[in-house]
Amino acid sequence: MRLMDLMWLGLVLVVAVALFVLKYEVQNLEDTLAERNADIDTHARAIQVLEAEWTFLNDPARLRRLGLEHLELAPVEPARIISIDAIPFHAAEIDPANAPSSQLGGGQ
């Protein structure tokens, strides 16, 4: 009977140690999961901020105002629209003395 008691005691100890190790492994996994969920929440908030900023930056009224301030754009007047036949397709003669270097094939 003594041998059987020692076997049961050994089995109980092995199971107790296994449960102890398993408990701490599960706690570590739960901590890792909590960290990952916190990271996901942080990134989700950052995405919301970036989407709000993108919406603000692409506001048509704001872009129109910036275009008027910095690009000096103006609507095209109907008098400026011409037919394709009115566009000269031959190269105009370039005076080398007055031409910029970009027209002469010079450096960039």
C-alpha positions in Angstrom: 0.0 0.0 0.0 2.9 2.3 0.7 4.1 2.2 -3.0 0.6 3.0 -4.2 0.4 6.1 -1.9 3.8 7.3 -3.1 2.6 6.9 -6.8 -0.5 9.0 -6.0 1.5 11.6 -4.2 3.9 11.8 -7.1 1.0 12.1 -9.6 -0.6 14.8 -7.5 2.7 16.7 -7.3 3.2 16.4 -11.1 -0.4 17.6 -11.8 0.0 20.5 -9.3 3.3 21.6 -10.9 1.8 21.3 -14.3 -1.3 23.4 -13.3 1.0 26.0 -11.7 3.1 26.3 -14.9 -0.1 26.4 -17.0 -1.6 29.1 -14.8 1.4 31.4 -15.2 1.6 30.7 -19.0 -2.1 31.6 -19.3 -1.5 34.8 -17.3 1.4 35.7 -19.5 -0.8 35.1 -22.6 -3.6 37.3 -21.1 -1.1 40.1 -20.4 0.2 39.9 -24.0 -3.4 39.9 -25.3 -4.2 43.0 -23.2 -1.1 44.8 -24.6 -2.1 43.9 -28.1 -5.6 45.2 -27.5 -4.2 48.4 -26.1 -2.0 48.8 -29.2 -5.0 48.2 -31.4 -7.0 50.9 -29.6 -4.1 53.3 -29.8 -3.7 52.7 -33.5 -7.5 53.0 -34.1 -7.5 56.4 -32.4 -4.5 57.4 -34.5 -6.3 56.3 -37.6 -9.4 58.4 -36.6 -7.2 61.5 -36.1 -5.5 61.0 -39.5 -8.8 60.5 -41.2 -10.1 63.7 -39.6 -7.0 65.5 -40.7 -7.3 64.1 -44.2 -10.9 65.3 -44.4 -9.9 68.8 -43.2 -7.0 69.0 -45.7 -9.1 67.9 -48.6 -12.0 70.2 -48.0 -12.9 71.8 -51.4 -13.5 75.2 -49.9 -10.0 75.2 -48.2 -8.3 73.9 -51.4 -10.1 76.6 -53.5 -8.9 79.3 -51.0 -5.3 78.0 -51.0 -5.4 77.8 -54.8 -6.5 81.4 -55.1 -3.9 82.6 -52.5 -0.9 80.7 -53.7 -1.4 79.6 -57.3 -3.1 82.7 -58.6 -5.5 80.5 -60.5 -8.4 82.1 -62.4 -11.3 80.6 -64.3 -10.7 80.1 -68.0 -12.5 82.8 -70.0 -14.4 81.6 -73.1 -12.3 84.0 -75.3 -9.2 82.0 -74.4 -10.6 78.8 -75.8 -9.5 78.2 -79.4 -9.8 75.4 -81.9 -7.1 72.8 -82.4 -6.4 74.2 -85.9 -5.3 77.5 -84.4 -2.4 75.9 -82.5 0.9 76.2 -84.4 2.6 72.8 -84.5 5.9 73.9 -86.1 8.8 74.9 -84.0 9.3 78.6 -83.9 12.8 79.8 -84.8 14.9 80.4 -81.7 17.4 83.2 -81.5 20.4 81.6 -79.7 21.4 85.0 -78.2 18.0 85.5 -76.4 16.9 82.0 -75.8 17.1 80.4 -72.4 19.4 77.5 -72.0 16.6 75.0 -71.6 15.4 75.7 -75.1 18.9 75.3 -76.5 19.2 71.8 -75.0 21.5 73.1 -72.3 21.9 71.9 -68.7 19.0 71.3 -66.4 
